[in-house]
Amino acid sequence: MDQSKLVVSPSPHILAKFTTQKIMLAVIIALVPTLVASAIIFGWQVLLLTGVTVGACVGFEALYCLIMKKPIPVGDLSAIVTGLILAFNLPPAFPLWMAIIGAFVSIVVVKQLFGGLGFNFANPALVGRIVLQLSFTGAMIGYTYPASIGGADALASATPLLAGQSTQVPMIDLLLGTHGGVLGETCALALILGGLLLIFGKVISPVIPVVYIGGVYVFKLLLGLGAGGALGLVAWDSLAYILSGGLLLGAIFMATDYVTSPYTRKGKVVFGLLLAILTVAMREWSNMLEGVSYAILLGNLLVPFINVLTRQRPLGVKKRAKEQDAGKGAA
Amino acid sequence: MKKILRTLGRGVHAPHHKNTAALQTVTMPLPEKLYLVMQQSIGAPCLPTVKKGDTVDVGTVVGKAQGFVGADIHSGASGKVLGIEKLLNPAGAFVDAVVIEPDGQQTIDPAVLPPAVRDRESFLAAVRACGLVGLGGAGFPTAVKLSPKDPDAIHTLIINAAECEPYITADDREMLECGDSVLSGIAAVQKYLNIPKAVVAIERNKPEATELMFSLTKGDAAVSVFPLPANYPQGAEKVLIQTVTGREVPDAGGLPADVGVLVLNVTTVSAIGKYLATGMPLMTKRLTVDGGAVAEPRNVEVVIGTPIADVLEFCGGLKGQPEKIVLGGPMMGTAMADTSYPTVKANNAILALTKKQTQLSLPGPCIRCARCIMACPVNLSPIELTEAYEKEDLELLGKLHADVCMGCGVCSYVCPAKRLLSPGTTLARQFYLKGVKK
């Protein structure tokens, strides 16, 4: 043994095998079912659009880091995740050059200018979507209708939320995704499958999706009952409501972004409830059809505050505080 | 229900690697030279009581404790004192070490006699005389631990047999090989300190030892066995107390005695049992020698003061170049730069880890996944602590309760970005405690 080659470093001397790269890879795998479903529903242009956003995200990240003389972090795969989620937020026939602008906003403006991975104030893909929506509103709501359906009936149906009442789209179409919408939001089954992969793979905690989606369901249910609807009908209607629009995509893949969601379980419950309230409020009482992106963006901005307010109680700390309080009370 | 939730535990499910659990302990012959370091526990260093040329016997005191917090050091061999050398300890400080050349006779010092114990005072004097320190790794003088401010408030004695560090099986083997001493030690502590209840807490990954303890304590109303979840760091004192009793030791200088509990490591309590029966002070220690670079992993009973290199040699030597030699477990042990350094009382393992076992990766950016927060056994926020430390924000460190950190290493272990969280939180704690004192 060569003693001079012994490594001396602080403990621990073993580390878990989980890495940032593996987490990103798991997210990519969880997004695949939705991508496949989308390609089947909307056709091959989905794959082209997704390829362009992913390529643009990775390319912009590499280019930015090259210009700024920073190590190129493409190996962590996070830019691929951003590219996929950005594509999932675009209508299938979205012009490619606009999508590239979205990728620029996501990667350069939101992610790298704020310090790269881990320092973005909001979900990069989400801000990319919002900027595109504000800049190219027409293109962003130019939904293509499922090729597999065809026919005049299909043309009459837009995104279920645009149609005004989600119940107008049959439940089976909501689950399979054979209705209008952006390419990654329509197939509820694929999204739920991806979510389960992430939860059982211990990549994300189920708290945010469950509280967020459950919260939206309950609030919609209460609104329906408040308006005098029959329970059975309102319950069914509310189910269709949570399967419509971007809620599942947002709740499973965007609201759970580590960087822009709270640390603790308590914080995640608060965050999920906040998003649920904002989403229902925007969907119901604003002039927008969809509230998920803005709800998550607002939630993202509040995360630093939620984190401070929802810290865990370290072992042994409260006991003492309580005793002291009790002592003060006695005095 | 609450009890079930409590025993689910936090921390991490690190791979256990208890490779040596089934191997009978082998006694290692005396080395050429013994190096008895004069600082083997918390407190002031011992003062050597011998000088060059003196002859010593087995059990002769060679280092006298200075002050209340300390423990005498005894020679584990008969032979000649070669001198007193300065050794560089792993913390980077020079310590005195009495160097003894064993004569192979192993003559026992006539002063070695089973102690006459009648009451609490003579019991504590006996524990003090045998030089016992906490053998789970902390090395706190046992006689001090057995003298809480309000002895009558202690209602539960918890025997810590969690042994939650990967690889180490020394405590497991102690129970299997010296179960009777464990129980006689428990009985003595309960009797002389008047503690009505004792609980032997064992992680579920030691089914044989658990079963043995169950059968040995059958019909004994005063001693029970508590199977623990096999989570690291289940054996950390405050975590253990919370799991077993549901009570939380208050932070900021709180002691187990504040919740009526006394915790002793299982090998420590067994040593009490052995000393009361034989009068032989603490001179040997069982070490788990393991790791991918060790030719024959095993449990070895060594005379305290045997150099690490000699112990490794006894275990068939090393195969290939180890990446790290760790004294203690892989989660909290110390990486050694020099294997000529001797073993001390509180050591429980020597690990020669290969490059594959102890991967070092460059830290990446924090992705705020909060795994460190969810895994922290004492509910701290390691990421916020390290950031507050970098900003030297004393106020924030206070709000984050930096002083609660016990340096268990879980945060570093779980971090997917391989950030140096545990060293960071340890620095944060020290910085905070220093800052508060000012």
Interface residues (C-beta under 8 A of the other chain):
Chain A: M1 D2 Q3 K5 L6 V7 V8 S9 P10 S11 P12 H13 I14 L15 A16 F18 T19 T20 K22 I23 P73 D76 S78 G116 L117 G118 F119 S205 Y258 V259 Y263 T264 R265 N307 R311 Q312 R313 P314 L315 G316 V317 K319 R320 E323
Chain B: V12 A14 P166 K238 V239 Q242 E248 V249 P250 D251 A252 G254 L318 Q321 P322 E323 K324 I325 V326 P330 M331 M332 G333 T334 A335 M336 A337 D338 T339 L351 L353 Q357 T358 Q359 L360 S361 G364 P365 C366 I367 R368 C369 A370 R371 I373 M374 P377 V378 N379 L380 S381 I383 E384 L400 H401 V404 G407 G409 V410 S412 Y413 V414 C415 P416 A417 K418 L420 S422 P423 T426
